[in-house]
Amino acid sequence: MYSLAQSVTVRGAAGEPIPCSLKGLERHEVQFRRGEFSLVAAGPGTGKSLLAANLAMHSNLPVLYFSADSGAATQLSRATAIITGEDVKAIKSRLLEGGFDVYGEALAKRWWVRFNYEARPTPSDLERDLACYFEVFGCHPHLIVVDNITNVDAGPTPDASSMVMSLEGLCEYMSEMARVTGAHVLALHHVVGEYSDGLEPIPLSGVKGKIGRVPSLILTIHKELDGMDGRVLHISPVKNREGFEDSSGATFSSYNFDRRSMRLTDVLTPGEWT
């Protein structure tokens, strides 16, 4: 048991926000706090992995990224584009055809960002890599990304009810992971079928399996296409224990997605143009 005064000491790094370059989230009081678990839900190809990658690369903090949904070539190309601002297609060509060493110096500055590319990691795999990370660097990651939560092998799920219970259990597990390690644990997740095209705001009820009880923060993402290969991502805080929330998903902040550099930047409001 701890007194209020003692709790100041035992909290450790819990509550400290991870740096985030997206100011629109800040205006909605959205912060990725250490010691807490959050969920980002969106349809396939909408941009949830891009949000996670931008957060991981721009924060320049100790990161452990479980990339079950994408392989090394995809993640390396995206990360290099985000870090350098160069064209992701040119980067991937260098990776496949030679000459990738020109990016060595830039990538070396993110030396404590580590990836696991297992397609079906188990909770034991996650714990193994966390233990290895601590052994190598002497600290836990400040940010842990699980992409996607449904790729984590938590055992057999013979029916839909079992799957929901399994997802609830994984959320509890990742929430505990956040508390024990002092990291912010960010898991990516899918949405129900009617929102899978990603073209309209997604409410809290649109999160697949309706696993909204455990995460302290849930963001949903939908997109806007301009017909000329451009894209704007809209991020809605549908659950937020520490700030503003709108469970309907109708309130969102907006970000330009640069397909060339894989970077997300705030869409400026009229008052910010000057």
C-alpha angles and dihedrals in degrees: 000000000000132000120227089259092049091049089067089066101038095050090078111182094340112134097024110130122235110238111261126186094204107098094186090068089051090054088056091050091248114154131165099226125196114247091032136099124226137181130213114196129188143136122276113292094005097119113269093127090047090055091050093047093049091049092048096046100040095046092060090204132130103292133180111193120192101201103186092147098053134037130234097267093055096044094043092050093047094046093048091050092049092048098044102028090229127137111284092214092056090046092052091048090054090048093053100035104033137267097087091128089085087079095051097101094049093047092047089066088067093053094139095055106100131183135206113199101187109138095215109023117181125218086258089057090052091050092047092054092045089053090048091049091053091047092052101040103024093234140068119254115269090216127034117187122196110194103210122001091205089060091065109101105229095163135277119332107190096179143018093264091054090049092054091048089048091052091048089051092050090051090052090047093051092045088055090046089056092051095046096046099033088231128131105245112207117188124188120217145174132251133228119279100263090061098039094104088065095220100120136043113284118220126211088261089060093069108111113254089010090253095163100126102083109038116088090211131029123184126185125199132208128172141226120209122204097200093245100082091275124128139192120197119212116203119200124196099217093167126022123159092187101046150342120359138171112189091197091068090226093118113071145148120232135227135187113234113213104206089196099056098021088231127143118214132177119267103233120234117225091261091057098051096087 
